[in-house]
Amino acid sequence: MHKNWIQWFEIPVYQFDKARAFYEAVFQVELQVIDLGALTMAMFPPEIASGALCQGEWYHPSSDGVTLHVPVADIDLALQQVEQMGGHILQPKKQISTELGYMALIKDCEGNRLALRATY
C-alpha cells in the first residue's frame, strides 16, 4: 500500500478564473490551465500537490463533502489572502498541539471547505 493513499484530488469550481486567482494568491503558486473541452483544469505544481481545480458540468462546489487539509508556509498570510480574494474564515487559526502546529478552517471563493495547516 502507498504511504500517502491520496493520489489525486479535484476541487470543483464554477467561476474558473476567480477560483484560480484565489488559489494562486492564498497558496502563493502558479496553476497550469488545461482545457479538455468539457472539462477545464488548473493543476497545482506537481512538486507540492497532485490535484487541480476543475470546472465542468459534473463539478459542483460544496462545503458538505471531504475537507482537504493543505499545508501553508505562513498561515497568517494565507488567511489574509483568503479574505482579500473573496473567501471566508470559518474557524480562525488555532493551535492543534505543539507537535502538529496550527490550523484554520476556510471556505474558498467557490464555497468549498478547506483546512489550512502550518507546523511552525
N, C-alpha and C positions, 0 to 999 in steps of 0.2 A: 504494500500500500504506500502511496505517496505521503511524504511528510506533511505537505500542505495540500489537502484534497480539493481545495477550490482552484480549479484550473482556469476559469474564465468567468467574468461577470458582465452583465449588461444592465445599464441604468436607463430606464425608459424616459423619454423626453417628448414634449410637444413642440416647444419653441427651441429649435435646434441651436440657432446662433446665440440666443440668450443663455441657454444651458451651457454651451461650450465656453462662453466668456466667464460664466460663474465658476466653472471647474478650473479653468486656467488661472483665474485670479486667486481663488481660495487655496489651491494646491501648488501654485507657482510652477506650472508645467505648460507645455505646448501640446495640444492634442492634434493627432493626424486625422484628417477627414477622408473618409472613403465613401463614395456614392455607389451603391449597389442597385440602383433603380428603385425597387420597392422598399429598400432599407438604406438609411444613411447612418453612418457610424462616425464617431470621433474617438479614436483609440488613444488610450493612455500610453505613455512611453513604456516599452516592454521592460525596461530595467526597474521600473517602480510598480507596475501593476499589469495584470493580464485581464483587461476588460475595456469596455467602451460605453459611451453614451449612444443610445440607439433611438432613432425616430423611424417609425413605420406603423402601419395600421394595427398591428397586434401588440404595440407597446403603449402602456397606459401608466403614467406616474401615479404613485400611491405611497402613503406613509403607513399602510397597513401590512406590508409584507416584511421580508427579511431586512434586518438592519446591518449594513456593512460598517465595520469599524476600520477607519482609514488613518494611517499614521501621518502626522504633520510635524515639521521641524519646530514650528512655533505656533502653539495653539492660540495664543492671544492674537497674533497677527491674522491667523486663519479666521478667527471669529469676527474680527473687524471686517474682513473681506466678505464674509457670509452676509452681513447686514448691508454693506455697501452694494453688493451685487444682487440684492433682491431676495435673499434667503431669510430665514428666521432661526433664532436660537431658541430651542425648545427647553434645554437644560444647560445652564451656564457651566463653565469649567469647574470641575471638582476633582479632588484627588481620590483615586481609586485606592491606592496604597503606596508606600514608599518604593516598593519593588515594581509596581505596574504603572506608576505615573498618574497622568491626568486624562480626563475625557470630558467631552461636551457633546450634547445631542443637538443636531440641527435638522432643519427642513431646507432642502435646496430650493432654488428658484422655480422648480417644476412641481414641488410637493413631495419629493422623495425624502425619507428619513435616513440620516447617516449619523454615525458617531465619529467624532474626531478624537484621535489618541496621540499623546505625547509622553515620552518616557523621561524627560528631564526633571 
